[in-house]
């Protein structure tokens, strides 16, 4: 079997990149001829290097995009690899997500007819509608099967997008994380999220001002990077939080959340919309107490007995939940035990990858 993985970017440490790189490496391990096509020229070679270590060929544009709205780079990129692509003749394209690269590919006059599987990485709904181009329904008509990482995303693909084809729910590709040695920081809260607006970091920072008013010793550690990080840094400064908020950067994805889990009492996920974040699944496996927003598939992981769910966008409700959990060791212990038991063996990497291969066979 030959599989072409289409992804729009592969230079940060978010769940989508983790998913795509893990998928490629696992397919390669099973003897599948896999190649990865990346729409954005990579600014960080981490994943490219990992794929190269596994003998996986990658393709990316020759130049950086200057204007995010200028999609001419996409069409130039497809034109640069199309002849080799046709000669290679893959059996299936896995678009993860179905977005800019797939759109440019389908528009090329030399694009061969290849079955397309697509993974949806968020929950299609009114809040996330701006992510999808106006002609997205035309793109949908070319997809043979959608993969959703949770039930809520699957429902959104059918109900919001109006997709009538098959939708297969396949849990995230998760390598079981292991607690790394770490010194606990008292009254500390961790947040693992890409620095982009939909992750709700701005809401969390405003809420954090209320948290430190109630618990002056509290500290917030933000793990992640992204295009609006400097904005969040300025927001934290303008709110007078420079002594209680730490922009802690990223950590090696191979270690997963286990690299930092031991440092903090609780973790928070303030997303405005989501499917199920990879980091939350890892934190659940590690038995960490969680406060999260009630969006997308998060409610399938964090329930009344495994954590605290709050309304997205509500700074006061988020602050009250953080203060409540940070102040109660008994509640932390109960949530930790319950979520670890609940997650259990729900995420089996081998089973998930083999299910994806079954999807490929069905569309081929």
Buried (B, 14 or more C-beta within 10 A) or exposed (E): BBBBBBBBBBBBBBBBBBBBBBBBBBBBEEEBBBBBBBBBBBEBEBBBEBBEEBEBEBBBBEEEBEEEEEBEBBBEBBEBBBEEBEEEEBBBBBBBBBBBBBBBBBEBEEBEEBBBBBBBBBBBBEBBEEBBEEEBEEBBEBBBBBBBBBBBBBBBBBEBBEBEBBBBBBBBBBBEBEBBEEEEBEBBBBBBBBBBBBBBBBBBBBBBBBBBEBBEEBBBBBBBBBEBBEBBBEBBEEBEBEEBBBBBEBBEBEBBBBBBBBBBBBBBBBBBBBBBBBBBBBBBBBBBBBBBBEBBBBBBBBBEEBBBBBEBBBBEBBBBBBBEBBBBEEBBEBBBBBBBEBBEEBBBBEEBBEBBBEBBEEBE
